[in-house]
Amino acid sequence: MFLKSLHLRHFRNYSEQSVTFAAPKTILVGDNAQGKSNLLEAVEWLATLQSHRTHRDRDLIQQGHESAQIEATLERQGVPLDLAVSLRPSSGRVLRVNGCTVKRTADFLGQLNAVEFSCLDLELVRGTPAIRRNWLDRILLQLEPLYSQLLQTYQKALRQRNALLKQAGSQGWDEALWQAWNQQLVINGTRIIRRRQRLIERLAPLAQDWHRVLSGDRETLTLSYESHVPLGDGTSEAIVAAFSEALATRRAIEFLQKTSLVGPHRDDVGFCLNAQSARQFASQGQQRTLVLALKLAELALVESVVGDTPLLLLDDVLAELDLQRQGILLEVMGDRYQTLMTTTHLAPFAAPWRQQAQILKVTAGTIASVSDTAAQTSD
Ligand SMILES: Nc1ncnc2c1ncn2[C@@H]1O[C@H](COP(=O)(O)OP(=O)(O)OP(=O)(O)O)[C@@H](O)[C@H]1O
């Protein structure tokens, strides 16, 4: 898969900007707060219809404007493909594939695949469970576009159920409606749990292998999906039964706390190094190694499932890695994956590597092509 060009209009700090990608590797260099991450965010948005930096479309639109557009031309297995999105909070999103408007997000997702690795991902180990759930969900959205509908249906059931819990204790309690939302929560929640659990099972051996390489065979990484619902033998029937039972058991406490306490919206992912919780014991260096192993696993999994090489988006991460890990990452990338990476300095990139890359200078929402020497001089 190759992203040939990108056009941004009123997206973040870009007023109107076209970029043509001319090499498998593109380095976006510039000072802080110039728009480097914003450009990667636009590509991430085309891949997942989400940003890991914000949940609100409004934030993506340039201040003082009503709408933003992202347009991309790519080549997928030799076939050209045009993608376009228009974000307008007042009237919603418009998604187009090859000039035709698509109604379902599932028809847009999966057209462009990308694996993003940013310094925010370093939070995957120590951050909140929501960060790890979002990570799984973003991968699933690319592997299985219909997952977006499943998430939406689940979130709707959760919102309705929480609204009912807020009314609990008042007159006119509607038990039938409560049971109906419980059923929706259990059916869709079970589907989500099973998909996430299967994803972990597929990522685990890949991440384990990478981790072994990165840690010089010193540590063994294990991944587990930590659900509030006992998974039993992992079948739908077993999870549905356990989920229903957990809801019945926790009914009193949910009524007291007025919120839903059981379901995939509360689940987590566990990482262990040599059987010890990475969240509690991993050093900064071990966390970086672990996250790099996860990202390399993600890259391999997306590639094997979609049958094409995803784009790799590296947002300011090379500086976070030591020379050995940088070397491994750059070697894996080779020319196999089209890679867009941001940096404030070109120094960490070896000279031969820089010479092969397209270097773009980002300054206050404008992008200019520069030679290696020119970028170095102004660096
Ligand atoms: N909706 C918006 N409208 C206008 N400007 C915005 C909007 N959202 C973000 N910005 C601006 O974009 C800039 C941040 O860009 P970005 O996050 O891409 O930085 P960066 O170049 O990657 O820098 P760093 O190296 O610090 O990560 C800031 O100046 C911010 O004010």
PDBQT file of the ligand as one rigid body, heavy atoms in Angstrom, charges set to zero:
ROOT
HETATM    1  N1  LIG A 401      -8.029  22.914  15.535  1.00  0.00    +0.000 N 
HETATM    2  C1  LIG A 401      -6.880  23.603  15.417  1.00  0.00    +0.000 A 
HETATM    3  N2  LIG A 401      -6.857  24.797  14.757  1.00  0.00    +0.000 NA
HETATM    4  C2  LIG A 401      -5.707  25.485  14.615  1.00  0.00    +0.000 A 
HETATM    5  N3  LIG A 401      -4.520  25.087  15.104  1.00  0.00    +0.000 NA
HETATM    6  C3  LIG A 401      -4.487  23.918  15.768  1.00  0.00    +0.000 A 
HETATM    7  C4  LIG A 401      -5.651  23.120  15.956  1.00  0.00    +0.000 A 
HETATM    8  N4  LIG A 401      -5.301  22.027  16.657  1.00  0.00    +0.000 NA
HETATM    9  C5  LIG A 401      -3.975  22.130  16.899  1.00  0.00    +0.000 A 
HETATM   10  N5  LIG A 401      -3.483  23.271  16.365  1.00  0.00    +0.000 N 
HETATM   11  C6  LIG A 401      -2.098  23.758  16.417  1.00  0.00    +0.000 C 
HETATM   12  O1  LIG A 401      -1.238  22.762  15.882  1.00  0.00    +0.000 OA
HETATM   13  C7  LIG A 401       0.022  22.885  16.522  1.00  0.00    +0.000 C 
HETATM   14  C8  LIG A 401       0.474  21.567  17.035  1.00  0.00    +0.000 C 
HETATM   15  O2  LIG A 401       0.852  20.781  15.955  1.00  0.00    +0.000 OA
HETATM   16  P1  LIG A 401       1.415  19.305  16.172  1.00  0.00    +0.000 P 
HETATM   17  O3  LIG A 401       0.721  18.634  17.292  1.00  0.00    +0.000 OA
HETATM   18  O4  LIG A 401       1.378  18.664  14.833  1.00  0.00    +0.000 OA
HETATM   19  O5  LIG A 401       2.902  19.637  16.632  1.00  0.00    +0.000 OA
HETATM   20  P2  LIG A 401       4.269  18.972  16.180  1.00  0.00    +0.000 P 
HETATM   21  O6  LIG A 401       4.830  19.728  15.031  1.00  0.00    +0.000 OA
HETATM   22  O7  LIG A 401       4.108  17.509  16.018  1.00  0.00    +0.000 OA
HETATM   23  O8  LIG A 401       5.153  19.327  17.433  1.00  0.00    +0.000 OA
HETATM   24  P3  LIG A 401       5.807  18.419  18.584  1.00  0.00    +0.000 P 
HETATM   25  O9  LIG A 401       7.184  18.140  18.081  1.00  0.00    +0.000 OA
HETATM   26  O10 LIG A 401       5.773  19.350  19.731  1.00  0.00    +0.000 OA
HETATM   27  O11 LIG A 401       4.951  17.208  18.771  1.00  0.00    +0.000 OA
HETATM   28  C9  LIG A 401      -0.123  23.844  17.675  1.00  0.00    +0.000 C 
HETATM   29  O12 LIG A 401       0.443  25.085  17.286  1.00  0.00    +0.000 OA
HETATM   30  C10 LIG A 401      -1.614  23.965  17.840  1.00  0.00    +0.000 C 
HETATM   31  O13 LIG A 401      -1.978  25.233  18.315  1.00  0.00    +0.000 OA
ENDROOT
TORSDOF 0
